[in-house]
Amino acid sequence: MTKLTCIGDLPITLSVEDVASYLGISRVGAYNLCHSKGFPSMRIGKRILIPRDHFFAWLDKRQKEAIE
């Protein structure tokens, strides 16, 4: 993943590696997250993809829950 300057510059779907890099977690941690309930990932063939807009909506929701 390249340096994030604008969310709109990211591809429409993110890879597990992109999510790991963005969140600062390991690749294994990102795979575990992708398999967790409520996380917006989808499988296409053997690839796991995360829709960009759903990922950031999920992240916003988690942030709001942490504040409450």
mmCIF file of the N, C-alpha and C atoms, coordinates in Angstrom:
data_MODEL
# 
_entry.id   MODEL 
# 
loop_
_atom_site.group_PDB 
_atom_site.id 
_atom_site.type_symbol 
_atom_site.label_atom_id 
_atom_site.label_alt_id 
_atom_site.label_comp_id 
_atom_site.label_asym_id 
_atom_site.label_entity_id 
_atom_site.label_seq_id 
_atom_site.pdbx_PDB_ins_code 
_atom_site.Cartn_x 
_atom_site.Cartn_y 
_atom_site.Cartn_z 
_atom_site.occupancy 
_atom_site.B_iso_or_equiv 
_atom_site.pdbx_formal_charge 
_atom_site.auth_seq_id 
_atom_site.auth_comp_id 
_atom_site.auth_asym_id 
_atom_site.auth_atom_id 
_atom_site.pdbx_PDB_model_num 
ATOM 1   N N  . MET A 1 1  ? 0.846   -1.165  0.000  1.00 0.00 ? 1  MET A N  1 
ATOM 2   C CA . MET A 1 1  ? 0.000   0.000   0.000  1.00 0.00 ? 1  MET A CA 1 
ATOM 3   C C  . MET A 1 1  ? 0.894   1.231   0.000  1.00 0.00 ? 1  MET A C  1 
ATOM 4   N N  . THR A 1 2  ? 0.554   2.186   -0.819 1.00 0.00 ? 2  THR A N  1 
ATOM 5   C CA . THR A 1 2  ? 1.319   3.423   -0.869 1.00 0.00 ? 2  THR A CA 1 
ATOM 6   C C  . THR A 1 2  ? 0.896   4.334   0.275  1.00 0.00 ? 2  THR A C  1 
ATOM 7   N N  . LYS A 1 3  ? 1.643   5.396   0.481  1.00 0.00 ? 3  LYS A N  1 
ATOM 8   C CA . LYS A 1 3  ? 1.342   6.312   1.571  1.00 0.00 ? 3  LYS A CA 1 
ATOM 9   C C  . LYS A 1 3  ? -0.042  6.919   1.379  1.00 0.00 ? 3  LYS A C  1 
ATOM 10  N N  . LEU A 1 4  ? -0.837  6.879   2.438  1.00 0.00 ? 4  LEU A N  1 
ATOM 11  C CA . LEU A 1 4  ? -2.208  7.360   2.380  1.00 0.00 ? 4  LEU A CA 1 
ATOM 12  C C  . LEU A 1 4  ? -2.228  8.877   2.430  1.00 0.00 ? 4  LEU A C  1 
ATOM 13  N N  . THR A 1 5  ? -2.719  9.484   1.355  1.00 0.00 ? 5  THR A N  1 
ATOM 14  C CA . THR A 1 5  ? -2.871  10.934  1.337  1.00 0.00 ? 5  THR A CA 1 
ATOM 15  C C  . THR A 1 5  ? -4.344  11.312  1.301  1.00 0.00 ? 5  THR A C  1 
ATOM 16  N N  . CYS A 1 6  ? -5.160  10.456  0.680  1.00 0.00 ? 6  CYS A N  1 
ATOM 17  C CA . CYS A 1 6  ? -6.590  10.687  0.583  1.00 0.00 ? 6  CYS A CA 1 
ATOM 18  C C  . CYS A 1 6  ? -7.282  9.333   0.452  1.00 0.00 ? 6  CYS A C  1 
ATOM 19  N N  . ILE A 1 7  ? -8.333  9.128   1.221  1.00 0.00 ? 7  ILE A N  1 
ATOM 20  C CA . ILE A 1 7  ? -9.036  7.850   1.176  1.00 0.00 ? 7  ILE A CA 1 
ATOM 21  C C  . ILE A 1 7  ? -9.528  7.556   -0.234 1.00 0.00 ? 7  ILE A C  1 
ATOM 22  N N  . GLY A 1 8  ? -9.953  8.582   -0.944 1.00 0.00 ? 8  GLY A N  1 
ATOM 23  C CA . GLY A 1 8  ? -10.441 8.410   -2.308 1.00 0.00 ? 8  GLY A CA 1 
ATOM 24  C C  . GLY A 1 8  ? -9.382  7.927   -3.277 1.00 0.00 ? 8  GLY A C  1 
ATOM 25  N N  . ASP A 1 9  ? -8.111  8.077   -2.920 1.00 0.00 ? 9  ASP A N  1 
ATOM 26  C CA . ASP A 1 9  ? -7.023  7.614   -3.783 1.00 0.00 ? 9  ASP A CA 1 
ATOM 27  C C  . ASP A 1 9  ? -6.792  6.109   -3.660 1.00 0.00 ? 9  ASP A C  1 
ATOM 28  N N  . LEU A 1 10 ? -7.350  5.502   -2.624 1.00 0.00 ? 10 LEU A N  1 
ATOM 29  C CA . LEU A 1 10 ? -7.184  4.055   -2.433 1.00 0.00 ? 10 LEU A CA 1 
ATOM 30  C C  . LEU A 1 10 ? -8.042  3.310   -3.442 1.00 0.00 ? 10 LEU A C  1 
ATOM 31  N N  . PRO A 1 11 ? -7.655  2.093   -3.787 1.00 0.00 ? 11 PRO A N  1 
ATOM 32  C CA . PRO A 1 11 ? -8.490  1.297   -4.696 1.00 0.00 ? 11 PRO A CA 1 
ATOM 33  C C  . PRO A 1 11 ? -9.838  0.986   -4.045 1.00 0.00 ? 11 PRO A C  1 
ATOM 34  N N  . ILE A 1 12 ? -10.817 0.648   -4.848 1.00 0.00 ? 12 ILE A N  1 
ATOM 35  C CA . ILE A 1 12 ? -12.168 0.391   -4.350 1.00 0.00 ? 12 ILE A CA 1 
ATOM 36  C C  . ILE A 1 12 ? -12.219 -0.814  -3.417 1.00 0.00 ? 12 ILE A C  1 
ATOM 37  N N  . THR A 1 13 ? -11.301 -1.762  -3.596 1.00 0.00 ? 13 THR A N  1 
ATOM 38  C CA . THR A 1 13 ? -11.180 -2.881  -2.662 1.00 0.00 ? 13 THR A CA 1 
ATOM 39  C C  . THR A 1 13 ? -9.760  -2.933  -2.134 1.00 0.00 ? 13 THR A C  1 
ATOM 40  N N  . LEU A 1 14 ? -9.636  -3.259  -0.864 1.00 0.00 ? 14 LEU A N  1 
ATOM 41  C CA . LEU A 1 14 ? -8.335  -3.354  -0.216 1.00 0.00 ? 14 LEU A CA 1 
ATOM 42  C C  . LEU A 1 14 ? -7.982  -4.820  -0.018 1.00 0.00 ? 14 LEU A C  1 
ATOM 43  N N  . SER A 1 15 ? -6.701  -5.093  -0.024 1.00 0.00 ? 15 SER A N  1 
ATOM 44  C CA . SER A 1 15 ? -6.237  -6.446  0.263  1.00 0.00 ? 15 SER A CA 1 
ATOM 45  C C  . SER A 1 15 ? -6.044  -6.592  1.770  1.00 0.00 ? 15 SER A C  1 
ATOM 46  N N  . VAL A 1 16 ? -5.858  -7.804  2.202  1.00 0.00 ? 16 VAL A N  1 
ATOM 47  C CA . VAL A 1 16 ? -5.575  -8.056  3.621  1.00 0.00 ? 16 VAL A CA 1 
ATOM 48  C C  . VAL A 1 16 ? -4.286  -7.335  4.013  1.00 0.00 ? 16 VAL A C  1 
ATOM 49  N N  . GLU A 1 17 ? -3.312  -7.337  3.130  1.00 0.00 ? 17 GLU A N  1 
ATOM 50  C CA . GLU A 1 17 ? -2.046  -6.656  3.404  1.00 0.00 ? 17 GLU A CA 1 
ATOM 51  C C  . GLU A 1 17 ? -2.245  -5.148  3.545  1.00 0.00 ? 17 GLU A C  1 
ATOM 52  N N  . ASP A 1 18 ? -3.133  -4.564  2.720  1.00 0.00 ? 18 ASP A N  1 
ATOM 53  C CA . ASP A 1 18 ? -3.442  -3.136  2.837  1.00 0.00 ? 18 ASP A CA 1 
ATOM 54  C C  . ASP A 1 18 ? -4.028  -2.815  4.204  1.00 0.00 ? 18 ASP A C  1 
ATOM 55  N N  . VAL A 1 19 ? -4.973  -3.634  4.637  1.00 0.00 ? 19 VAL A N  1 
ATOM 56  C CA . VAL A 1 19 ? -5.615  -3.426  5.940  1.00 0.00 ? 19 VAL A CA 1 
ATOM 57  C C  . VAL A 1 19 ? -4.588  -3.566  7.062  1.00 0.00 ? 19 VAL A C  1 
ATOM 58  N N  . ALA A 1 20 ? -3.734  -4.577  6.964  1.00 0.00 ? 20 ALA A N  1 
ATOM 59  C CA . ALA A 1 20 ? -2.692  -4.775  7.981  1.00 0.00 ? 20 ALA A CA 1 
ATOM 60  C C  . ALA A 1 20 ? -1.784  -3.552  8.062  1.00 0.00 ? 20 ALA A C  1 
ATOM 61  N N  . SER A 1 21 ? -1.374  -3.059  6.915  1.00 0.00 ? 21 SER A N  1 
ATOM 62  C CA . SER A 1 21 ? -0.490  -1.901  6.874  1.00 0.00 ? 21 SER A CA 1 
ATOM 63  C C  . SER A 1 21 ? -1.182  -0.662  7.432  1.00 0.00 ? 21 SER A C  1 
ATOM 64  N N  . TYR A 1 22 ? -2.425  -0.438  7.045  1.00 0.00 ? 22 TYR A N  1 
ATOM 65  C CA . TYR A 1 22 ? -3.154  0.742   7.492  1.00 0.00 ? 22 TYR A CA 1 
ATOM 66  C C  . TYR A 1 22 ? -3.385  0.722   8.998  1.00 0.00 ? 22 TYR A C  1 
ATOM 67  N N  . LEU A 1 23 ? -3.735  -0.456  9.542  1.00 0.00 ? 23 LEU A N  1 
ATOM 68  C CA . LEU A 1 23 ? -4.010  -0.557  10.970 1.00 0.00 ? 23 LEU A CA 1 
ATOM 69  C C  . LEU A 1 23 ? -2.761  -0.766  11.816 1.00 0.00 ? 23 LEU A C  1 
ATOM 70  N N  . GLY A 1 24 ? -1.641  -1.068  11.163 1.00 0.00 ? 24 GLY A N  1 
ATOM 71  C CA . GLY A 1 24 ? -0.400  -1.293  11.897 1.00 0.00 ? 24 GLY A CA 1 
ATOM 72  C C  . GLY A 1 24 ? -0.406  -2.612  12.656 1.00 0.00 ? 24 GLY A C  1 
ATOM 73  N N  . ILE A 1 25 ? -1.029  -3.622  12.040 1.00 0.00 ? 25 ILE A N  1 
ATOM 74  C CA . ILE A 1 25 ? -1.075  -4.946  12.656 1.00 0.00 ? 25 ILE A CA 1 
ATOM 75  C C  . ILE A 1 25 ? -0.416  -5.952  11.730 1.00 0.00 ? 25 ILE A C  1 
ATOM 76  N N  . SER A 1 26 ? -0.193  -7.153  12.239 1.00 0.00 ? 26 SER A N  1 
ATOM 77  C CA . SER A 1 26 ? 0.438   -8.188  11.418 1.00 0.00 ? 26 SER A CA 1 
ATOM 78  C C  . SER A 1 26 ? -0.538  -8.684  10.358 1.00 0.00 ? 26 SER A C  1 
ATOM 79  N N  . ARG A 1 27 ? -0.004  -9.357  9.366  1.00 0.00 ? 27 ARG A N  1 
ATOM 80  C CA . ARG A 1 27 ? -0.832  -9.938  8.321  1.00 0.00 ? 27 ARG A CA 1 
ATOM 81  C C  . ARG A 1 27 ? -1.748  -11.013 8.904  1.00 0.00 ? 27 ARG A C  1 
ATOM 82  N N  . VAL A 1 28 ? -1.216  -11.801 9.830  1.00 0.00 ? 28 VAL A N  1 
ATOM 83  C CA . VAL A 1 28 ? -2.033  -12.823 10.493 1.00 0.00 ? 28 VAL A CA 1 
ATOM 84  C C  . VAL A 1 28 ? -3.170  -12.162 11.268 1.00 0.00 ? 28 VAL A C  1 
ATOM 85  N N  . GLY A 1 29 ? -2.873  -11.059 11.939 1.00 0.00 ? 29 GLY A N  1 
ATOM 86  C CA . GLY A 1 29 ? -3.909  -10.324 12.667 1.00 0.00 ? 29 GLY A CA 1 
ATOM 87  C C  . GLY A 1 29 ? -4.985  -9.799  11.730 1.00 0.00 ? 29 GLY A C  1 
ATOM 88  N N  . ALA A 1 30 ? -4.569  -9.347  10.552 1.00 0.00 ? 30 ALA A N  1 
ATOM 89  C CA . ALA A 1 30 ? -5.533  -8.850  9.566  1.00 0.00 ? 30 ALA A CA 1 
ATOM 90  C C  . ALA A 1 30 ? -6.397  -9.987  9.033  1.00 0.00 ? 30 ALA A C  1 
ATOM 91  N N  . TYR A 1 31 ? -5.807  -11.161 8.817  1.00 0.00 ? 31 TYR A N  1 
ATOM 92  C CA . TYR A 1 31 ? -6.596  -12.319 8.388  1.00 0.00 ? 31 TYR A CA 1 
ATOM 93  C C  . TYR A 1 31 ? -7.604  -12.705 9.465  1.00 0.00 ? 31 TYR A C  1 
ATOM 94  N N  . ASN A 1 32 ? -7.184  -12.689 10.719 1.00 0.00 ? 32 ASN A N  1 
ATOM 95  C CA . ASN A 1 32 ? -8.104  -12.989 11.822 1.00 0.00 ? 32 ASN A CA 1 
ATOM 96  C C  . ASN A 1 32 ? -9.249  -11.983 11.863 1.00 0.00 ? 32 ASN A C  1 
ATOM 97  N N  . LEU A 1 33 ? -8.920  -10.723 11.647 1.00 0.00 ? 33 LEU A N  1 
ATOM 98  C CA . LEU A 1 33 ? -9.935  -9.676  11.619 1.00 0.00 ? 33 LEU A CA 1 
ATOM 99  C C  . LEU A 1 33 ? -10.923 -9.916  10.479 1.00 0.00 ? 33 LEU A C  1 
ATOM 100 N N  . CYS A 1 34 ? -10.420 -10.303 9.319  1.00 0.00 ? 34 CYS A N  1 
ATOM 101 C CA . CYS A 1 34 ? -11.281 -10.553 8.160  1.00 0.00 ? 34 CYS A CA 1 
ATOM 102 C C  . CYS A 1 34 ? -12.242 -11.707 8.397  1.00 0.00 ? 34 CYS A C  1 
ATOM 103 N N  . HIS A 1 35 ? -11.876 -12.627 9.254  1.00 0.00 ? 35 HIS A N  1 
ATOM 104 C CA . HIS A 1 35 ? -12.739 -13.762 9.554  1.00 0.00 ? 35 HIS A CA 1 
ATOM 105 C C  . HIS A 1 35 ? -13.659 -13.498 10.747 1.00 0.00 ? 35 HIS A C  1 
ATOM 106 N N  . SER A 1 36 ? -13.531 -12.335 11.361 1.00 0.00 ? 36 SER A N  1 
ATOM 107 C CA . SER A 1 36 ? -14.362 -12.039 12.524 1.00 0.00 ? 36 SER A CA 1 
ATOM 108 C C  . SER A 1 36 ? -15.735 -11.536 12.093 1.00 0.00 ? 36 SER A C  1 
ATOM 109 N N  . LYS A 1 37 ? -16.711 -11.798 12.954 1.00 0.00 ? 37 LYS A N  1 
ATOM 110 C CA . LYS A 1 37 ? -18.086 -11.404 12.672 1.00 0.00 ? 37 LYS A CA 1 
ATOM 111 C C  . LYS A 1 37 ? -18.194 -9.881  12.629 1.00 0.00 ? 37 LYS A C  1 
ATOM 112 N N  . GLY A 1 38 ? -18.887 -9.381  11.619 1.00 0.00 ? 38 GLY A N  1 
ATOM 113 C CA . GLY A 1 38 ? -19.123 -7.945  11.502 1.00 0.00 ? 38 GLY A CA 1 
ATOM 114 C C  . GLY A 1 38 ? -18.088 -7.195  10.693 1.00 0.00 ? 38 GLY A C  1 
ATOM 115 N N  . PHE A 1 39 ? -16.960 -7.851  10.356 1.00 0.00 ? 39 PHE A N  1 
ATOM 116 C CA . PHE A 1 39 ? -15.944 -7.171  9.554  1.00 0.00 ? 39 PHE A CA 1 
ATOM 117 C C  . PHE A 1 39 ? -16.320 -7.301  8.081  1.00 0.00 ? 39 PHE A C  1 
ATOM 118 N N  . PRO A 1 40 ? -16.255 -6.202  7.329  1.00 0.00 ? 40 PRO A N  1 
ATOM 119 C CA . PRO A 1 40 ? -16.738 -6.193  5.940  1.00 0.00 ? 40 PRO A CA 1 
ATOM 120 C C  . PRO A 1 40 ? -15.763 -6.768  4.920  1.00 0.00 ? 40 PRO A C  1 
ATOM 121 N N  . SER A 1 41 ? -15.557 -8.061  4.956  1.00 0.00 ? 41 SER A N  1 
ATOM 122 C CA . SER A 1 41 ? -14.676 -8.685  3.965  1.00 0.00 ? 41 SER A CA 1 
ATOM 123 C C  . SER A 1 41 ? -15.486 -9.629  3.095  1.00 0.00 ? 41 SER A C  1 
ATOM 124 N N  . MET A 1 42 ? -14.972 -9.905  1.921  1.00 0.00 ? 42 MET A N  1 
ATOM 125 C CA . MET A 1 42 ? -15.621 -10.848 1.015  1.00 0.00 ? 42 MET A CA 1 
ATOM 126 C C  . MET A 1 42 ? -14.557 -11.692 0.348  1.00 0.00 ? 42 MET A C  1 
ATOM 127 N N  . ARG A 1 43 ? -14.952 -12.858 -0.032 1.00 0.00 ? 43 ARG A N  1 
ATOM 128 C CA . ARG A 1 43 ? -14.032 -13.786 -0.683 1.00 0.00 ? 43 ARG A CA 1 
ATOM 129 C C  . ARG A 1 43 ? -14.397 -13.865 -2.163 1.00 0.00 ? 43 ARG A C  1 
ATOM 130 N N  . ILE A 1 44 ? -13.388 -13.678 -3.001 1.00 0.00 ? 44 ILE A N  1 
ATOM 131 C CA . ILE A 1 44 ? -13.547 -13.860 -4.441 1.00 0.00 ? 44 ILE A CA 1 
ATOM 132 C C  . ILE A 1 44 ? -12.482 -14.866 -4.850 1.00 0.00 ? 44 ILE A C  1 
ATOM 133 N N  . GLY A 1 45 ? -12.934 -16.072 -5.157 1.00 0.00 ? 45 GLY A N  1 
ATOM 134 C CA . GLY A 1 45 ? -11.984 -17.149 -5.386 1.00 0.00 ? 45 GLY A CA 1 
ATOM 135 C C  . GLY A 1 45 ? -11.251 -17.429 -4.085 1.00 0.00 ? 45 GLY A C  1 
ATOM 136 N N  . LYS A 1 46 ? -9.940  -17.386 -4.135 1.00 0.00 ? 46 LYS A N  1 
ATOM 137 C CA . LYS A 1 46 ? -9.147  -17.595 -2.923 1.00 0.00 ? 46 LYS A CA 1 
ATOM 138 C C  . LYS A 1 46 ? -8.740  -16.284 -2.260 1.00 0.00 ? 46 LYS A C  1 
ATOM 139 N N  . ARG A 1 47 ? -9.039  -15.169 -2.904 1.00 0.00 ? 47 ARG A N  1 
ATOM 140 C CA . ARG A 1 47 ? -8.655  -13.866 -2.359 1.00 0.00 ? 47 ARG A CA 1 
ATOM 141 C C  . ARG A 1 47 ? -9.694  -13.331 -1.396 1.00 0.00 ? 47 ARG A C  1 
ATOM 142 N N  . ILE A 1 48 ? -9.221  -12.663 -0.376 1.00 0.00 ? 48 ILE A N  1 
ATOM 143 C CA . ILE A 1 48 ? -10.095 -11.940 0.538  1.00 0.00 ? 48 ILE A CA 1 
ATOM 144 C C  . ILE A 1 48 ? -9.929  -10.464 0.219  1.00 0.00 ? 48 ILE A C  1 
ATOM 145 N N  . LEU A 1 49 ? -11.052 -9.816  -0.076 1.00 0.00 ? 49 LEU A N  1 
ATOM 146 C CA . LEU A 1 49 ? -11.032 -8.389  -0.389 1.00 0.00 ? 49 LEU A CA 1 
ATOM 147 C C  . LEU A 1 49 ? -11.928 -7.650  0.584  1.00 0.00 ? 49 LEU A C  1 
ATOM 148 N N  . ILE A 1 50 ? -11.577 -6.405  0.843  1.00 0.00 ? 50 ILE A N  1 
ATOM 149 C CA . ILE A 1 50 ? -12.319 -5.575  1.764  1.00 0.00 ? 50 ILE A CA 1 
ATOM 150 C C  . ILE A 1 50 ? -12.744 -4.318  1.013  1.00 0.00 ? 50 ILE A C  1 
ATOM 151 N N  . PRO A 1 51 ? -14.060 -4.115  0.839  1.00 0.00 ? 51 PRO A N  1 
ATOM 152 C CA . PRO A 1 51 ? -14.511 -2.895  0.169  1.00 0.00 ? 51 PRO A CA 1 
ATOM 153 C C  . PRO A 1 51 ? -14.067 -1.666  0.962  1.00 0.00 ? 51 PRO A C  1 
ATOM 154 N N  . ARG A 1 52 ? -13.391 -0.759  0.284  1.00 0.00 ? 52 ARG A N  1 
ATOM 155 C CA . ARG A 1 52 ? -12.803 0.424   0.923  1.00 0.00 ? 52 ARG A CA 1 
ATOM 156 C C  . ARG A 1 52 ? -13.816 1.200   1.754  1.00 0.00 ? 52 ARG A C  1 
ATOM 157 N N  . ASP A 1 53 ? -14.959 1.552   1.177  1.00 0.00 ? 53 ASP A N  1 
ATOM 158 C CA . ASP A 1 53 ? -15.929 2.386   1.882  1.00 0.00 ? 53 ASP A CA 1 
ATOM 159 C C  . ASP A 1 53 ? -16.520 1.659   3.085  1.00 0.00 ? 53 ASP A C  1 
ATOM 160 N N  . HIS A 1 54 ? -16.739 0.366   2.960  1.00 0.00 ? 54 HIS A N  1 
ATOM 161 C CA . HIS A 1 54 ? -17.274 -0.421  4.080  1.00 0.00 ? 54 HIS A CA 1 
ATOM 162 C C  . HIS A 1 54 ? -16.230 -0.543  5.187  1.00 0.00 ? 54 HIS A C  1 
ATOM 163 N N  . PHE A 1 55 ? -14.956 -0.661  4.807  1.00 0.00 ? 55 PHE A N  1 
ATOM 164 C CA . PHE A 1 55 ? -13.887 -0.738  5.797  1.00 0.00 ? 55 PHE A CA 1 
ATOM 165 C C  . PHE A 1 55 ? -13.828 0.539   6.638  1.00 0.00 ? 55 PHE A C  1 
ATOM 166 N N  . PHE A 1 56 ? -13.880 1.694   5.980  1.00 0.00 ? 56 PHE A N  1 
ATOM 167 C CA . PHE A 1 56 ? -13.795 2.943   6.725  1.00 0.00 ? 56 PHE A CA 1 
ATOM 168 C C  . PHE A 1 56 ? -15.069 3.211   7.523  1.00 0.00 ? 56 PHE A C  1 
ATOM 169 N N  . ALA A 1 57 ? -16.229 2.738   7.043  1.00 0.00 ? 57 ALA A N  1 
ATOM 170 C CA . ALA A 1 57 ? -17.465 2.842   7.821  1.00 0.00 ? 57 ALA A CA 1 
ATOM 171 C C  . ALA A 1 57 ? -17.361 1.963   9.070  1.00 0.00 ? 57 ALA A C  1 
ATOM 172 N N  . TRP A 1 58 ? -16.809 0.758   8.901  1.00 0.00 ? 58 TRP A N  1 
ATOM 173 C CA . TRP A 1 58 ? -16.611 -0.154  10.036 1.00 0.00 ? 58 TRP A CA 1 
ATOM 174 C C  . TRP A 1 58 ? -15.657 0.483   11.049 1.00 0.00 ? 58 TRP A C  1 
ATOM 175 N N  . LEU A 1 59 ? -14.591 1.084   10.549 1.00 0.00 ? 59 LEU A N  1 
ATOM 176 C CA . LEU A 1 59 ? -13.608 1.726   11.419 1.00 0.00 ? 59 LEU A CA 1 
ATOM 177 C C  . LEU A 1 59 ? -14.234 2.889   12.191 1.00 0.00 ? 59 LEU A C  1 
ATOM 178 N N  . ASP A 1 60 ? -15.049 3.711   11.518 1.00 0.00 ? 60 ASP A N  1 
ATOM 179 C CA . ASP A 1 60 ? -15.739 4.816   12.185 1.00 0.00 ? 60 ASP A CA 1 
ATOM 180 C C  . ASP A 1 60 ? -16.667 4.295   13.281 1.00 0.00 ? 60 ASP A C  1 
ATOM 181 N N  . LYS A 1 61 ? -17.394 3.231   12.970 1.00 0.00 ? 61 LYS A N  1 
ATOM 182 C CA . LYS A 1 61 ? -18.316 2.650   13.949 1.00 0.00 ? 61 LYS A CA 1 
ATOM 183 C C  . LYS A 1 61 ? -17.556 2.151   15.174 1.00 0.00 ? 61 LYS A C  1 
ATOM 184 N N  . ARG A 1 62 ? -16.434 1.466   14.939 1.00 0.00 ? 62 ARG A N  1 
ATOM 185 C CA . ARG A 1 62 ? -15.631 0.970   16.060 1.00 0.00 ? 62 ARG A CA 1 
ATOM 186 C C  . ARG A 1 62 ? -15.083 2.107   16.906 1.00 0.00 ? 62 ARG A C  1 
ATOM 187 N N  . GLN A 1 63 ? -14.682 3.190   16.240 1.00 0.00 ? 63 GLN A N  1 
ATOM 188 C CA . GLN A 1 63 ? -14.143 4.342   16.957 1.00 0.00 ? 63 GLN A CA 1 
ATOM 189 C C  . GLN A 1 63 ? -15.230 4.976   17.823 1.00 0.00 ? 63 GLN A C  1 
ATOM 190 N N  . LYS A 1 64 ? -16.444 5.109   17.284 1.00 0.00 ? 64 LYS A N  1 
ATOM 191 C CA . LYS A 1 64 ? -17.543 5.693   18.057 1.00 0.00 ? 64 LYS A CA 1 
ATOM 192 C C  . LYS A 1 64 ? -17.911 4.806   19.245 1.00 0.00 ? 64 LYS A C  1 
ATOM 193 N N  . GLU A 1 65 ? -17.872 3.473   19.050 1.00 0.00 ? 65 GLU A N  1 
ATOM 194 C CA . GLU A 1 65 ? -18.163 2.553   20.141 1.00 0.00 ? 65 GLU A CA 1 
ATOM 195 C C  . GLU A 1 65 ? -17.123 2.664   21.248 1.00 0.00 ? 65 GLU A C  1 
ATOM 196 N N  . ALA A 1 66 ? -15.874 2.893   20.862 1.00 0.00 ? 66 ALA A N  1 
ATOM 197 C CA . ALA A 1 66 ? -14.791 2.991   21.855 1.00 0.00 ? 66 ALA A CA 1 
ATOM 198 C C  . ALA A 1 66 ? -14.917 4.264   22.682 1.00 0.00 ? 66 ALA A C  1 
ATOM 199 N N  . ILE A 1 67 ? -15.464 5.303   22.088 1.00 0.00 ? 67 ILE A N  1 
ATOM 200 C CA . ILE A 1 67 ? -15.615 6.584   22.787 1.00 0.00 ? 67 ILE A CA 1 
ATOM 201 C C  . ILE A 1 67 ? -16.742 6.527   23.804 1.00 0.00 ? 67 ILE A C  1 
ATOM 202 N N  . GLU A 1 68 ? -17.792 5.780   23.479 1.00 0.00 ? 68 GLU A N  1 
ATOM 203 C CA . GLU A 1 68 ? -18.977 5.736   24.363 1.00 0.00 ? 68 GLU A CA 1 
ATOM 204 C C  . GLU A 1 68 ? -18.709 5.012   25.643 1.00 0.00 ? 68 GLU A C  1 
# 
